[in-house]
């Protein structure tokens, strides 16, 4: 199914979710499955370093496969970096994306995240689910 025509929107729901990767490989932060019938407008992504001493690298990518659950490794598709290997200082946050740079996540697309150290970066995403 194709993403809905946002001119003929019947519902818009504001949502947020967060995830702290337990490893250093790419995992899905937000997915829009191939049969959702929705488009997701990503308004904000924040990477917060919870390590009190060390800077930790963070990567956020737009991924061309969205049929996986949050926290799962992406399968198939291609990653297109939004922010690549950016050092987040100890006890600090990085705004990777805000409403000025928002993007639409169509069906079968996802946002993946990578942390340079396990359990050290918490990624939070705020988005609108449009149908």
N, C-alpha and C positions, 0 to 999 in steps of 0.2 A: 504494500500500500504506500502511496506517496504521502509526503508530509502535507498537513492541511493548509489550505489557503488562508493565510493569517488575516486577510481582509474579511473573511466570513467566520471569524472566531466565535465559538459558542461558549468557551470557558478559558479563563486564565487563572492559574493557581501559583502563588508565590511559594517557593520551597527552598530549603537549604539542607545540605548534608555535609558530613565531615568524615575524614578517614586518615588514620596514621599507619603508613606502611610498616609491616613487621620485617621487611627485608629491603634489599637494595635494587630489586628489579622493578620494571614498570608494572603498575597495577591500575585498574580502572577506578577512577573517582566518580564518574558520572557516565551512564550509558543511556542511549535512546535506541531501543530494540527495533528490529526491522518491521515489526507489525504493530507498533505502538499507536499509530494514527495521530501522533503528536509531533510538535516541534518544540525544542527546549531553547529558550533564550538564556544564555549564560551571562549573568550580569557582573559577577564578582568571583574571583578565585584568590584566596589568601594562603600563603605558606608560612606557618609559625614554627620557629625553631624552639623546641622545649629543652634543648641542651643548655645548661647554665654556664658552660665553659667554652665549647668549641663551635665554630661556624660549621654549617652543614650545607652541601649543595642540594639544590632542588631543580627538577625539570618538570615542566607541564607540556603535554602534547595534545594536539587534535588528532584523533585516530579514526581511520576509515572503516572500522568494524565495531559495531556497538552491541552485538548479541552476547554479551558476557556480563556477569554480575559485578557489583562493586567489590573491590578487593581481589578480584581474579586477574590473572595475567591476560593481556589482550591476545586474541587468536586471529591470525590472518591480518589482512589490511596493512596499512602503512601509517607510520607516525609522522606528524608534521609538527615540529617544536613551536610552541608559543613562547616559552621561556626555557632556555637550555643551560643547564649546569650553572645556575646562578647561586653564588654563595650567600646564605642567609646567616647573619651574625648570631652569636649566642643570645638567647632570650630576646629575639627580635622577630618581627613579621615582615613579609614581603607581599605587597599587593601585586599579583601577577596580572590581573585583569580587573577592570572596573566598568561601569556603565558606558564610559566613553569609548571603550574598546570591546564591547560585548560581541558575541557571535551567536549564530543560530546553529544548534545541533540537530541536524536532520535525522530521519530514521536511519538505523544501522550505522551510527557514528557514536564516538565516545570521547571522553577526556581522560587521558592517562597521566599518572604522576609517578615520579621516581625520586627517592630520597637517597642522599649519599651515605646515610647511616641508618640502620634499623631503629625504629621507634623514636626518632628524633625530630621529624617534621610532621606536623598535623596540617593537612590540606582541608580547607573549607570552601565550598562552592554555594553560591546563591543563584537561583535560576527561576525562570517562569516556565511552567508547563502549559503550552498553548494547544488547544484542540478545537 
